[in-house]
């Protein structure tokens, strides 16, 4: 537990833990026209404190983390808990709407994953400007080098990275406390800002300005979704212990310290975090902050990996190469394609925006929308899983929504100044995910219509004298009740069958993992045919060699050197048939051509695989 807590500290809390670098500074940005008077400082601090308490501590740490889908978290895991019947063809409009909403929230997280590394790394490196303005030209190049190094080490795995980052983050949070206490000593009465009446008074006095500032206040809570998405990497208990034991106290003390400094020295508003430190400590603090910013990026990167794997297994994205980086934690994975795509996007943002202040204008819109969707899905999950009454579930949901909708309204003012970026990324990913899902359903429907029932096929084989060759043939079958198209094509062209033929169907459940006792079913049919069905969770990778080993334990032994695997490779032909718009069909065909091959994805021995191509109109 101690090791997991330390690793969780190093990966999960980087994003939210580095918000002191820029959050309070942005609240008093010149663009907002808000002066750092004592009344304003007290009001902003009160908003920050209660945002951390309501959004992060109560919503995510206390309640959302309870929605544990067999150890996994994240918006798609929550969707599976709230609407387990969403794959049912007879699913109601509410289920379909909530499914689309959940997918859109997942798509928005990719935009968040692209913004977090640039804004945190730039926010840290900009401390060089406080030390001396002569270093300003080196800020962007240094940020680029740091990001390239971060993405280059992802292959070693989240756990290994967390073990290195954990001790660094302990030093970081202790430093936050030391700096915060130094500031609080200057003006101890700043602690009175814990009272929420200062936040109310701030809104009454500033009105429009206060609403605009709320968009910057939200920067202290970004990373809340990452806590939930990373639950599969470390578990709920280590995440909670790290937050309440160290992270939350350190953040509150540091924000109090920055606020006290602003009251005593309003000119420090240009960068209150770095101005808390003595001159001699600036460069070491920049180095430590940069290390913490790199760690901040890790939280979203790890969350995007988990999200991608869930989306692939649940049928929202095409197959991608997935590498497991831990023998103990199955949730710790690395996805090369996603890693390098994120890196390119992050580097482009650093170069194009050039500063953390400009990037914060793009930050928050997508996160608030995702949090709102989390809250809505949590309502249905609480009603279904824990049988909460409508007043209890509805009351808690309305409380969270009141806070988050206010944050979204304030952040929506940023759309014209960069907030469009996560929305555009979210819309693009949403289009890809829904197109792939719809295309796979259409493809499956076309294949099912062309499939021959197993009973009818076996009766036909019994009536005909078809030559048999030695060995075992395994055909991957999407429909357990139909004969694989690949078998029909092989029989049509080669006019031969193997002595023993297996129909292998691999299905993915709505739960993240399937118990070993429920993994396999083996059924002997007639004429030397067998039906094998294997079930996996959406956080597990199907492994055909492992399936064959389990078949041997159930009495169906297959010798690898006598076994051939037959896989169908469909070429999608867009058509004007009812289904999708022609441009979406062409997009689906493109995605299908570039998907990871079934041979590699299911870990089939390449020298034992026969691929049979076919063209399918959708």
C-alpha positions as CSV (number, residue, x, y, z in Angstrom):
1,X,0.0,0.0,0.0
2,X,2.8,2.4,0.8
3,X,4.6,1.7,-2.5
4,X,1.3,2.2,-4.4
5,X,0.6,5.4,-2.6
6,X,4.0,6.7,-3.4
7,X,3.7,5.8,-7.1
8,X,0.2,7.3,-7.2
9,X,1.6,10.5,-5.7
10,X,4.2,10.5,-8.5
11,X,1.7,9.9,-11.4
12,X,-1.8,10.9,-10.4
13,X,-1.2,14.2,-8.6
14,X,1.2,15.9,-11.0
15,X,-1.4,17.9,-12.8
16,X,-3.3,19.3,-9.9
17,X,-0.2,19.5,-7.8
18,X,1.5,22.0,-10.2
19,X,-1.5,24.3,-10.5
20,X,0.0,26.7,-7.9
21,X,2.5,27.6,-10.7
22,X,-0.1,29.6,-12.6
23,X,-3.6,29.4,-11.1
24,X,-3.6,32.4,-8.7
25,X,-1.4,34.4,-11.2
26,X,-4.1,33.9,-13.8
27,X,-6.9,35.0,-11.4
28,X,-5.3,38.4,-11.2
29,X,-4.3,38.6,-14.8
30,X,-4.4,42.1,-16.4
31,X,-7.0,40.7,-18.9
32,X,-9.5,40.3,-16.0
33,X,-9.0,43.9,-14.6
34,X,-9.0,42.6,-11.0
35,X,-6.6,44.3,-8.6
36,X,-5.0,42.3,-5.8
37,X,-6.7,44.2,-3.0
38,X,-7.1,42.3,0.3
39,X,-10.9,41.9,-0.3
40,X,-10.3,40.4,-3.7
41,X,-7.5,38.1,-2.5
42,X,-9.7,36.8,0.3
43,X,-12.6,36.2,-2.2
44,X,-10.4,34.4,-4.8
45,X,-8.7,32.3,-2.1
46,X,-12.2,31.3,-0.7
47,X,-13.3,30.2,-4.2
48,X,-10.0,28.2,-4.7
49,X,-10.4,26.4,-1.3
50,X,-14.0,25.4,-1.8
51,X,-13.4,24.4,-5.4
52,X,-10.8,21.9,-4.2
53,X,-13.1,20.7,-1.4
54,X,-16.3,20.4,-3.5
55,X,-15.1,19.3,-6.9
56,X,-12.0,17.2,-6.1
57,X,-12.3,16.1,-2.4
58,X,-16.0,15.4,-2.2
59,X,-17.1,14.7,-5.8
60,X,-14.2,12.7,-7.1
61,X,-12.3,11.3,-4.0
62,X,-15.4,10.5,-1.8
63,X,-18.1,9.7,-4.4
64,X,-16.9,9.1,-7.9
65,X,-14.1,6.8,-6.9
66,X,-16.8,4.5,-5.4
67,X,-18.0,3.8,-8.9
68,X,-15.3,1.1,-9.2
69,X,-15.8,-1.1,-12.3
70,X,-13.7,-4.0,-10.9
71,X,-10.8,-1.8,-10.2
72,X,-11.1,0.4,-13.3
73,X,-12.1,4.1,-13.5
74,X,-12.6,6.7,-16.2
75,X,-15.6,8.0,-18.1
76,X,-16.1,4.9,-20.3
77,X,-15.9,2.6,-17.2
78,X,-18.5,4.8,-15.6
79,X,-20.6,4.6,-18.7
80,X,-20.5,0.8,-18.6
81,X,-21.6,0.8,-15.0
82,X,-24.4,3.3,-15.5
83,X,-25.8,1.7,-18.7
84,X,-24.7,-2.0,-19.0
85,X,-27.5,-2.6,-21.6
86,X,-26.2,0.0,-24.0
87,X,-25.2,-2.7,-26.6
88,X,-28.7,-4.1,-26.7
89,X,-30.3,-3.3,-30.0
90,X,-33.5,-2.5,-28.1
91,X,-31.8,0.1,-25.9
92,X,-34.0,3.2,-25.3
93,X,-33.3,6.7,-26.4
94,X,-32.0,7.7,-22.9
95,X,-29.4,4.9,-23.1
96,X,-28.3,5.9,-26.6
97,X,-28.1,9.6,-25.6
98,X,-26.1,8.9,-22.5
99,X,-23.8,6.6,-24.5
100,X,-23.1,9.4,-27.0
101,X,-22.6,11.8,-24.1
102,X,-20.1,9.5,-22.5
103,X,-18.2,9.0,-25.7
104,X,-18.1,12.8,-26.3
105,X,-16.7,13.2,-22.7
106,X,-14.0,10.6,-23.5
107,X,-13.1,12.4,-26.7
108,X,-12.7,15.7,-24.8
109,X,-10.2,14.1,-22.5
110,X,-7.8,13.7,-25.5
111,X,-7.8,17.5,-25.9
112,X,-7.1,17.9,-22.2
113,X,-4.2,15.4,-22.6
114,X,-2.7,17.5,-25.3
115,X,-2.9,20.8,-23.3
116,X,-1.8,19.7,-19.9
117,X,1.9,18.9,-20.7
118,X,2.6,22.2,-22.5
119,X,0.9,24.4,-20.0
120,X,2.5,22.8,-16.9
121,X,6.0,22.6,-18.4
122,X,5.9,26.2,-19.7
123,X,4.5,27.4,-16.4
124,X,7.5,25.8,-14.7
125,X,10.2,26.9,-17.1
126,X,8.9,30.5,-17.1
127,X,10.5,30.8,-13.6
128,X,13.7,31.5,-15.5
129,X,12.2,34.8,-16.5
130,X,11.8,35.7,-12.9
131,X,15.4,34.9,-12.2
132,X,16.6,37.0,-15.2
133,X,14.9,38.3,-18.3
134,X,18.0,37.3,-20.4
135,X,16.8,33.7,-20.2
136,X,13.4,34.4,-21.8
137,X,14.4,33.3,-25.4
138,X,15.4,29.8,-24.0
139,X,11.9,29.1,-22.4
140,X,10.2,27.6,-25.4
141,X,13.2,25.6,-26.7
142,X,13.8,24.2,-23.2
143,X,10.1,23.2,-22.9
144,X,10.3,21.4,-26.3
145,X,13.4,19.4,-25.1
146,X,11.7,18.4,-21.8
147,X,8.5,17.2,-23.5
148,X,10.5,15.1,-26.1
149,X,12.3,13.5,-23.2
150,X,9.1,12.8,-21.3
151,X,7.4,11.0,-24.2
152,X,10.6,9.1,-25.0
153,X,10.6,7.4,-21.6
154,X,7.0,6.3,-21.6
155,X,8.0,2.9,-22.9
156,X,9.4,1.9,-19.5
157,X,5.9,1.9,-18.0
158,X,3.8,4.0,-15.6
159,X,4.8,2.0,-12.5
160,X,8.5,2.5,-13.1
161,X,8.0,6.2,-13.8
162,X,5.9,6.5,-10.7
163,X,8.6,5.0,-8.5
164,X,11.0,7.6,-9.7
165,X,8.5,10.5,-9.7
166,X,7.0,9.7,-6.2
167,X,10.0,10.9,-4.2
168,X,10.3,14.0,-6.4
169,X,6.7,14.8,-5.7
170,X,7.1,14.4,-2.0
171,X,9.9,17.0,-2.2
172,X,7.6,19.2,-4.3
173,X,4.7,19.2,-1.9
174,X,7.0,19.7,1.1
175,X,8.4,22.7,-0.8
176,X,4.9,24.0,-1.4
177,X,4.3,23.8,2.3
178,X,7.5,25.6,3.2
179,X,6.9,28.4,0.7
180,X,3.3,28.7,1.8
181,X,4.2,29.0,5.5
182,X,6.7,31.7,4.6
183,X,3.9,33.6,3.0
184,X,1.4,33.0,5.7
185,X,3.8,34.4,8.3
186,X,3.7,37.7,6.4
187,X,-0.1,38.0,6.9
188,X,-1.6,35.3,9.1
189,X,-5.2,36.6,8.9
190,X,-5.2,35.3,5.3
191,X,-6.3,31.9,6.8
192,X,-9.8,33.5,7.4
193,X,-10.4,33.1,3.7
194,X,-11.5,29.5,4.5
195,X,-14.9,31.0,5.2
196,X,-17.2,30.8,2.2
197,X,-18.8,34.1,2.9
198,X,-15.7,35.8,1.3
199,X,-16.5,34.0,-2.0
200,X,-20.1,35.2,-1.8
201,X,-19.0,38.8,-1.0
202,X,-16.5,38.7,-3.9
203,X,-19.3,37.9,-6.3
204,X,-21.6,40.6,-4.9
205,X,-18.9,43.3,-5.2
206,X,-17.3,42.3,-8.5
207,X,-20.2,40.6,-10.4
208,X,-19.1,40.4,-14.1
209,X,-15.4,40.5,-13.2
210,X,-15.9,37.7,-10.6
211,X,-17.6,35.5,-13.2
212,X,-14.7,35.9,-15.6
213,X,-12.2,35.2,-12.8
214,X,-14.1,31.9,-12.1
215,X,-12.6,30.5,-15.3
216,X,-9.1,30.9,-13.9
217,X,-10.2,29.6,-10.4
218,X,-11.1,26.4,-12.1
219,X,-7.4,25.8,-13.0
220,X,-6.9,24.6,-9.4
221,X,-9.2,21.7,-10.0
222,X,-8.0,20.5,-13.4
223,X,-6.8,16.9,-13.0
224,X,-9.9,15.7,-11.2
225,X,-10.9,13.4,-14.0
226,X,-7.3,12.1,-14.2
227,X,-7.7,10.8,-10.6
228,X,-10.6,8.7,-11.7
229,X,-9.1,7.6,-15.0
230,X,-5.8,6.5,-13.3
231,X,-7.6,4.4,-10.7
232,X,-6.8,1.2,-12.6
233,X,-3.1,1.9,-12.3
234,X,-3.0,2.2,-8.5
235,X,-6.4,1.6,-6.9
236,X,-8.7,3.9,-5.0
237,X,-7.2,3.7,-1.5
238,X,-3.7,4.8,-2.4
239,X,-5.1,7.7,-4.4
240,X,-7.3,8.8,-1.4
241,X,-4.5,8.5,1.1
242,X,-2.1,10.5,-1.0
243,X,-4.7,13.3,-1.5
244,X,-5.9,13.8,2.1
245,X,-2.5,12.9,3.7
246,X,-0.3,15.3,1.7
247,X,-1.6,16.8,-1.5
248,X,-4.6,18.8,-0.3
249,X,-2.9,20.3,2.8
250,X,0.2,21.3,0.7
251,X,-2.0,23.0,-1.9
252,X,-4.1,24.9,0.6
253,X,-1.1,26.1,2.5
254,X,0.7,27.3,-0.7
255,X,-2.4,29.1,-2.0
256,X,-2.8,30.8,1.4
257,X,0.9,31.8,1.3
258,X,0.6,33.3,-2.2
259,X,-2.5,35.2,-1.2
260,X,-0.7,36.6,1.9
261,X,2.2,37.7,-0.3
262,X,-0.2,39.5,-2.7
263,X,-1.8,41.4,0.2
264,X,1.6,42.5,1.5
265,X,3.3,43.0,-1.9
266,X,0.7,43.6,-4.7
267,X,3.6,43.9,-7.2
268,X,4.3,40.2,-6.8
269,X,1.2,39.5,-8.9
270,X,3.3,38.9,-12.0
271,X,4.3,35.5,-10.6
272,X,3.3,35.0,-6.9
273,X,4.6,31.4,-6.8
274,X,8.2,32.2,-7.7
275,X,8.1,35.5,-5.8
276,X,7.5,33.5,-2.6
277,X,11.0,32.1,-2.9
278,X,14.2,34.0,-1.9
279,X,16.4,35.0,-4.7
280,X,19.1,32.4,-4.0
281,X,16.5,29.6,-4.3
282,X,15.0,30.6,-7.6
283,X,17.0,28.5,-10.0
284,X,16.8,25.3,-7.8
285,X,13.0,26.0,-7.5
286,X,12.7,26.2,-11.3
287,X,14.5,22.9,-11.6
288,X,12.2,21.3,-9.0
289,X,9.1,22.9,-10.6
290,X,10.1,21.6,-14.0
291,X,10.5,18.1,-12.6
292,X,7.0,18.4,-11.1
293,X,5.6,19.7,-14.3
294,X,6.9,16.7,-16.2
295,X,5.2,14.5,-13.6
296,X,2.0,16.6,-14.1
297,X,2.0,15.6,-17.7
298,X,2.3,11.9,-16.8
299,X,-1.2,11.9,-15.1
300,X,-3.0,12.8,-18.3
301,X,-0.7,10.6,-20.5
302,X,-1.4,7.5,-18.3
303,X,-5.1,8.4,-18.3
304,X,-5.2,8.6,-22.1
305,X,-3.6,5.2,-22.4
306,X,-6.2,3.6,-20.2
307,X,-9.0,5.5,-22.0
308,X,-7.7,4.3,-25.4
309,X,-7.6,0.7,-24.3
310,X,-11.1,0.9,-23.0
311,X,-12.3,2.5,-26.2
312,X,-10.7,-0.2,-28.4
313,X,-12.1,-3.1,-26.4
314,X,-15.6,-1.5,-26.2
315,X,-15.6,-1.0,-30.0
316,X,-15.1,2.7,-30.2
317,X,-11.6,2.7,-31.8
318,X,-9.8,0.4,-34.2
319,X,-7.2,-2.0,-32.9
320,X,-3.9,-0.5,-31.9
321,X,-0.6,-2.0,-30.6
322,X,-0.8,-2.2,-26.8
323,X,2.2,-3.1,-24.6
324,X,1.9,-4.1,-20.9
325,X,4.6,-2.7,-18.8
326,X,3.9,-4.4,-15.5
327,X,3.5,-8.1,-14.4
328,X,1.6,-7.0,-11.3
329,X,-0.7,-4.2,-12.4
330,X,-2.6,-5.2,-15.6
331,X,-3.8,-1.6,-16.0
332,X,-0.3,-0.3,-16.6
333,X,0.1,-0.1,-20.4
334,X,1.9,1.8,-23.1
335,X,0.4,2.6,-26.6
336,X,3.1,3.8,-29.0
337,X,0.8,5.4,-31.6
338,X,-1.0,7.4,-29.0
339,X,2.2,8.4,-27.3
340,X,3.8,9.9,-30.4
341,X,0.6,11.5,-31.6
342,X,0.3,13.3,-28.2
343,X,3.9,14.3,-28.4
344,X,3.5,16.0,-31.8
345,X,0.3,17.8,-30.6
346,X,2.1,19.0,-27.4
347,X,5.1,20.3,-29.3
348,X,2.9,22.1,-31.8
349,X,1.0,23.8,-28.9
350,X,4.2,24.9,-27.2
351,X,5.5,26.5,-30.3
352,X,2.3,28.1,-31.5
353,X,1.1,29.5,-28.1
354,X,4.5,30.2,-26.6
355,X,3.5,30.9,-23.0
356,X,1.5,29.3,-20.2
357,X,-0.7,32.3,-19.9
358,X,-1.8,32.0,-23.5
359,X,-2.4,28.3,-23.1
360,X,-4.5,28.7,-20.0
361,X,-7.0,30.5,-22.3
362,X,-7.4,27.1,-24.1
363,X,-7.5,25.2,-20.8
364,X,-10.6,24.4,-18.9
365,X,-13.4,24.3,-21.5
366,X,-13.0,20.6,-22.3
367,X,-12.3,19.6,-18.7
368,X,-15.4,21.3,-17.3
369,X,-17.6,19.6,-20.0
370,X,-16.1,16.2,-19.1
371,X,-16.7,16.8,-15.4
372,X,-20.3,17.7,-16.1
373,X,-20.8,14.5,-18.1
374,X,-19.1,12.5,-15.2
375,X,-21.7,14.0,-12.8
376,X,-24.6,13.1,-15.1
377,X,-23.4,9.5,-15.5
378,X,-22.7,9.2,-11.8
379,X,-26.4,10.0,-11.1
380,X,-27.5,6.9,-13.1
381,X,-24.7,4.8,-11.7
382,X,-25.7,5.6,-8.1
383,X,-29.3,4.8,-8.8
384,X,-28.4,1.5,-10.5
385,X,-25.5,0.3,-8.3
386,X,-26.4,1.5,-4.9
387,X,-30.1,2.0,-5.2
388,X,-29.9,5.6,-4.0
389,X,-33.3,7.3,-3.8
390,X,-34.1,10.0,-6.4
391,X,-33.9,12.9,-3.8
392,X,-30.5,11.7,-2.5
393,X,-28.9,11.1,-6.0
394,X,-30.6,14.1,-7.5
395,X,-29.7,16.5,-4.7
396,X,-26.0,15.5,-4.8
397,X,-26.0,15.7,-8.6
398,X,-27.6,19.1,-8.6
399,X,-25.0,20.4,-6.1
400,X,-22.1,19.2,-8.3
401,X,-23.8,20.5,-11.5
402,X,-24.4,24.0,-10.0
403,X,-20.7,24.3,-9.4
404,X,-19.5,22.8,-12.6
405,X,-22.0,24.5,-14.9
406,X,-20.8,27.8,-13.4
407,X,-17.2,26.9,-14.2
408,X,-18.2,25.9,-17.7
409,X,-20.0,29.2,-18.2
410,X,-16.9,31.1,-17.1
411,X,-14.6,29.0,-19.2
412,X,-16.8,29.3,-22.3
413,X,-15.6,33.0,-22.5
414,X,-12.2,31.5,-23.4
415,X,-13.5,29.8,-26.6
416,X,-12.5,32.6,-28.9
417,X,-9.0,32.9,-27.3
418,X,-8.0,29.2,-27.6
419,X,-10.7,27.3,-25.8
420,X,-11.9,26.2,-29.3
421,X,-8.9,23.8,-29.4
422,X,-10.1,21.1,-27.0
423,X,-13.6,21.4,-28.5
424,X,-12.3,20.8,-32.0
425,X,-10.2,17.9,-30.9
426,X,-13.1,16.5,-29.0
427,X,-15.4,16.8,-32.0
428,X,-12.9,15.1,-34.3
429,X,-12.3,12.2,-31.9
430,X,-16.1,11.9,-31.3
431,X,-16.6,11.7,-35.1
432,X,-13.9,9.0,-35.3
433,X,-15.2,7.0,-32.4
434,X,-18.9,7.0,-33.4
435,X,-18.0,6.3,-37.0
436,X,-15.9,3.3,-36.1
437,X,-18.7,2.0,-33.7
438,X,-21.4,2.5,-36.3
439,X,-19.3,1.0,-39.1
440,X,-18.5,-2.1,-37.1
441,X,-22.2,-2.6,-36.3
442,X,-23.0,-2.3,-40.0
443,X,-20.2,-4.6,-41.0
444,X,-21.3,-7.2,-38.4
445,X,-24.9,-6.9,-39.6
446,X,-23.8,-7.5,-43.3
447,X,-21.6,-10.5,-42.2
448,X,-24.4,-11.9,-40.1
449,X,-26.8,-11.8,-43.1
450,X,-24.3,-13.6,-45.2
451,X,-23.5,-16.2,-42.5
452,X,-24.7,-19.8,-42.7
453,X,-26.3,-21.3,-39.5
454,X,-23.9,-23.9,-37.9
455,X,-26.6,-26.6,-37.8
456,X,-27.4,-26.2,-41.5
457,X,-23.7,-26.3,-42.3
458,X,-22.9,-29.4,-40.3
459,X,-25.8,-31.2,-41.9
460,X,-24.4,-30.2,-45.3
461,X,-20.9,-31.5,-44.4
462,X,-22.4,-34.8,-43.3
463,X,-24.1,-35.3,-46.6
464,X,-21.0,-34.6,-48.7
465,X,-17.7,-36.3,-49.0
466,X,-15.3,-33.5,-48.4
467,X,-11.5,-34.4,-48.3
468,X,-10.0,-34.0,-44.8
469,X,-6.4,-33.1,-44.1
470,X,-4.5,-33.7,-40.9
471,X,-4.3,-31.1,-38.2
472,X,-6.5,-28.4,-36.6
473,X,-7.9,-25.3,-38.2
474,X,-9.1,-22.4,-36.0
475,X,-11.4,-19.9,-37.5
476,X,-12.1,-16.6,-35.7
477,X,-15.8,-16.1,-35.6
478,X,-17.6,-12.9,-34.6
479,X,-20.9,-14.6,-34.5
480,X,-20.9,-17.9,-32.4
481,X,-24.1,-19.1,-34.1
482,X,-22.9,-18.7,-37.6
483,X,-20.2,-20.3,-39.7
484,X,-17.2,-18.0,-40.2
485,X,-17.1,-16.4,-43.7
486,X,-13.4,-17.4,-43.9
487,X,-14.3,-21.1,-43.6
488,X,-16.9,-20.8,-46.4
489,X,-14.4,-19.1,-48.6
490,X,-11.7,-21.6,-47.9
491,X,-14.1,-24.5,-48.6
492,X,-15.3,-22.9,-51.8
493,X,-11.9,-22.3,-53.2
494,X,-9.8,-25.2,-51.7
495,X,-12.6,-27.8,-51.3
496,X,-11.0,-29.3,-48.2
497,X,-11.5,-29.4,-44.5
498,X,-9.2,-30.2,-41.6
499,X,-9.7,-33.2,-39.4
500,X,-10.6,-30.9,-36.5
501,X,-12.0,-27.4,-36.9
502,X,-12.6,-24.9,-34.1
503,X,-14.9,-21.9,-34.3
504,X,-13.4,-19.4,-31.9
505,X,-15.4,-16.4,-30.7
506,X,-13.9,-13.8,-28.5
507,X,-16.3,-11.4,-26.8
508,X,-15.7,-8.3,-24.6
509,X,-17.8,-7.8,-21.5
510,X,-18.9,-4.5,-19.9
511,X,-16.7,-5.2,-16.9
512,X,-13.0,-4.5,-17.0
513,X,-12.0,-8.1,-16.2
514,X,-13.5,-11.5,-16.3
515,X,-12.9,-14.2,-13.7
516,X,-10.9,-17.2,-14.8
517,X,-13.8,-19.5,-14.0
518,X,-16.0,-17.7,-16.5
519,X,-13.3,-17.2,-19.2
520,X,-13.9,-20.2,-21.4
521,X,-16.6,-22.5,-22.7
522,X,-15.8,-25.4,-25.0
523,X,-18.5,-27.3,-26.9
524,X,-18.0,-30.3,-29.1
525,X,-20.2,-30.3,-32.2
526,X,-20.6,-32.9,-35.0
527,X,-18.3,-33.9,-37.8
528,X,-15.1,-32.9,-36.0
529,X,-16.2,-29.4,-35.3
530,X,-15.9,-27.5,-32.0
531,X,-17.2,-24.2,-30.7
532,X,-14.9,-22.3,-28.3
533,X,-16.1,-19.0,-26.7
534,X,-13.7,-16.8,-24.7
535,X,-14.8,-13.8,-22.7
536,X,-12.6,-10.8,-21.8
537,X,-13.1,-7.5,-19.9
538,X,-12.5,-4.2,-21.6
539,X,-9.2,-3.8,-19.8
540,X,-7.8,-7.1,-20.9
541,X,-6.1,-8.1,-24.1
542,X,-7.4,-11.3,-25.8
543,X,-4.6,-13.8,-26.1
544,X,-5.2,-16.7,-28.5
545,X,-2.2,-18.9,-27.3
546,X,-3.5,-18.5,-23.8
547,X,-7.0,-19.6,-25.0
548,X,-5.6,-22.7,-26.6
549,X,-3.7,-23.6,-23.4
550,X,-7.0,-23.3,-21.4
551,X,-8.7,-25.4,-24.1
552,X,-6.1,-28.2,-23.3
553,X,-7.1,-28.0,-19.6
554,X,-10.7,-28.5,-20.7
555,X,-9.9,-31.6,-22.8
556,X,-9.4,-30.0,-26.2
557,X,-5.7,-30.2,-26.9
558,X,-4.2,-28.5,-29.9
559,X,-0.6,-29.0,-31.1
560,X,0.8,-25.7,-32.2
561,X,2.8,-27.1,-35.1
562,X,-0.3,-28.9,-36.4
563,X,-2.6,-25.9,-36.0
564,X,-3.5,-23.3,-38.6
565,X,-5.3,-20.0,-38.0
566,X,-7.7,-18.7,-40.6
567,X,-8.5,-15.0,-40.4
568,X,-10.8,-13.0,-42.6
569,X,-9.6,-9.5,-43.7
570,X,-12.5,-7.4,-44.9
571,X,-12.1,-4.7,-47.5
572,X,-14.8,-2.1,-46.9
573,X,-16.6,-0.9,-50.0
574,X,-18.6,2.3,-49.3
575,X,-22.0,2.3,-51.0
576,X,-25.3,4.2,-51.1
577,X,-27.0,1.5,-49.0
578,X,-28.8,2.7,-45.9
579,X,-26.3,3.0,-43.1
580,X,-24.0,6.0,-42.8
581,X,-23.3,9.0,-44.9
582,X,-20.9,8.2,-47.7
583,X,-18.1,10.4,-46.2
584,X,-18.4,8.4,-42.9
585,X,-18.3,5.1,-44.8
586,X,-15.1,6.2,-46.6
587,X,-13.7,7.3,-43.2
588,X,-14.5,3.9,-41.7
589,X,-12.9,2.2,-44.7
590,X,-9.7,4.2,-44.1
591,X,-9.7,3.4,-40.4
592,X,-10.3,-0.3,-41.1
593,X,-7.3,-0.4,-43.5
594,X,-5.0,1.1,-40.9
595,X,-6.1,-0.9,-37.9
596,X,-3.6,-3.2,-36.2
597,X,-3.8,-6.7,-37.8
598,X,-5.8,-9.4,-36.0
599,X,-2.7,-11.6,-36.2
600,X,-0.7,-9.2,-34.0
601,X,-3.6,-8.1,-31.8
602,X,-4.6,-11.6,-30.8
603,X,-1.0,-12.7,-30.6
604,X,-1.3,-15.4,-33.3
605,X,1.9,-17.1,-34.5
606,X,2.5,-15.3,-37.8
607,X,3.9,-18.4,-39.6
608,X,0.6,-20.3,-38.8
609,X,-1.9,-17.7,-40.1
610,X,-3.8,-17.8,-43.3
611,X,-5.6,-14.5,-44.2
612,X,-8.6,-14.7,-46.6
613,X,-9.6,-11.4,-48.1
614,X,-13.2,-10.4,-48.9
615,X,-15.0,-7.3,-50.0
616,X,-18.0,-6.1,-48.0
617,X,-20.4,-3.3,-49.0
618,X,-21.8,-1.2,-46.2
